[in-house]
Each structure stands twice: as C-alpha cells, then as structure tokens.
C-alpha cells in the first residue's frame, strides 16, 4: 500500500510541476524559440497584416490623369502560408464606414489589386502599386488604403488593416 501511495504522490507532484511550467508569462513564440518542449503543441500564431506606407505618384496628379498609389504592407503576426492579398484604394469614403455587419469586412475599394503569395513570413513587408485609372476630376480628395478588405486572410487582428 505504501508503494501505491508513493507512486500517486510522485505522479501528483509531477503533474503540478508540469502545470507550473505551462502557467508562465512567457509567450509560446518565445518558448519555441528557446528550444523548449511542451506537453501539448501550441497553434502557430496567426498572421496580422497592416498597411505601413502609402505613396501617391505623382504626388499632385493632373486632373483626369491616371496615377499610382504604392501600398506597403507588413505581416506583423505569424506566417500566412499560401494566400491571396487584396490592396484597396478608397476615394472620398473611409472604408471603416463600409463594414458589413455579417463579415466584418468593408466593401471593395474604388480601385484595387490582388496578389498571390506562397507565404508572407512573419515580419515580411511587400510593396505593390494600385493604379487609379483615368484619375480624378479637378478637386480635393481624401484617399484611404486597406489591406485584406475581402477578409481572405485569417488574422490575429482584423481592425488594423486600414490607413
């Protein structure tokens, strides 16, 4: 009977030690990076796409003349795997006012492009150009840019995709 009780106590202490090791304040990414092993696998972190820069070229386009908007995006989350990424340009309308209550995504921009990626690694940036074909009539306009407006990429944060 003592040996059974001893094995039970040993198992209980081992279980408590495992729980204590799991309940640390260290993130799974940091734990994986340090080469530690775990009693159960953590899921891979989700990607998180953001717009880091947008440049209009030429900076003051002539009326009714096509111009380009170069949009730089960055994946500040985990790797994407194979994915299609949309970049949209909205003219005169903030895309956050166009959010569909069912999908959580804005409607498509006035001008857009999409690109297929085998993978967009964590920390990787990418710049592509959206052409505003035919330009705009004479006047002042506010432009917004948005990445992943179709919500095709399952992300850690969907609310930070615009600029």
N, C-alpha and C positions, 0 to 999 in steps of 0.2 A: 504494500500500500504506500509506503514512503517513496518508492521509486516512481510510482504513478504521479503522486503529488509533486515530486521534484520535476518531472517532465512537464507537468502542467504549468508550474511556476516558471520554468525556463521558457516555455512557449509564450506565456503571457508577457514576460519581460522582453522577449524578442519582438513581439508584436508592438509593445509600447515603444521600443526603440525605433521600429520601422515607421510608426505614426509620427514620432517626434522628428525623424529625418524628413518626412514628407511635409510636415507643417512648418516649413521655414519660410522666411520672407524673400527667398531667392526665386527669381523668375525661372520658368522652365528653360528659356533660351540660355540663360547664364549657367544653369545646371548642366545642360547638354554640352555647352562649350567647354566646361571644365572636365569633361570626360566621365562624369558620374553615371552610374546606372540606377534604375529605379524599379520598384516592384510592379509598376504598370506604365505603359507608354503615354506620354503627353501628346496631344494632337499637334500637328505642325501649326505654327502661327499663321493667321490669315493675312493676305496682302492688305495694304491700305494705300490707295492711290490718291495723290494730291497734285494740284497744279502749283508749280513753284515759280513759273515765269510766263509772261505773255508779252510779245513784242509785235507791234504793227509796223509793216514795211510796205511802202514808205510811211514815215511817222505821221505825215499830213497828206493823205491821198487826195488826188484831184477828184471832183465830183464825177460820178458815173464811171469811174475807172477802177478796175479790179485791184485789190490789194491783198496782201498776205498777213496772216496772224500766226506767228510761230509760238507754239504752246509747248512748254517743257513740263513734263510730269515726272513724278518720283514715286517709287514704291517704298513707303516708309514702314511697311509691315513685312510679312513673310513672302516667300517666292510665290508667283502666280501659277506656274505650270502653263500649259497651252491656253491661250486666251485671246479674245478679240477686244480691243480697247477703242472706244469712241472718244473723240475730242470734239466738242461743240462750241460754236460761237453764237451768242445771242445778242441781237441788236435792239437796244431800247427796252428790253424786258429782262428783269432779274429772273434767272431760272428757278430760284427758290420760291418764286410766286407761282410756278407752274407744276409743283409737286403733285403727283397723282396719289390720292389717299390710299389706293389699293396696293400700288407697287412701291411707293416711297421715292419714285424717280420722277425727274422733270420730263416734260415732252421734249422732243428733239429740238436742237437749236436751228437757227436760221441757216447756218452753214456748218458742215461737219465733215469729218473723215474718220475712217476706222482702219486699224492695222492689226494684223495677226502676229502674235508673239509665241515663240516656242516656250519662252519663260521670261518674265521680268523679275530678276532676282531682287532680294531684299536690298534696299539702298540704291538700286539702279535708277538712273534718270534717262529720259528719252525725249528728244525734241522733234516735233513734226510740224508741218505747216498746213493750215487751213486757208484756202483761197476764198475770199469774198468776191465771187464772180459778178462782174458788172458794177461793182462798187455801190455807192450810196448817193442819193441826190444831195445837193448842197445843203449844209446844216450841221448842227452839233448832235453827236450821238454818244451814248454810253454803251460800251461793249462789255459783255461778261463771257468768260470761258469756263468750261466744265468738262471734267473727265468722267467717263463711265456713266453717261446720262441714261443709258439703257439698263443699267444695273446688271450687266452681264458678269461682272467680277464679284464673287462673294468676298466682301471686305470686312475688316475689323471695324472700320468707321465709314459710314456712307454719307455723313453730314458734312464732311470736309472736302468735297470733290469740286467745289467751285471757287472762282476768284473774280 
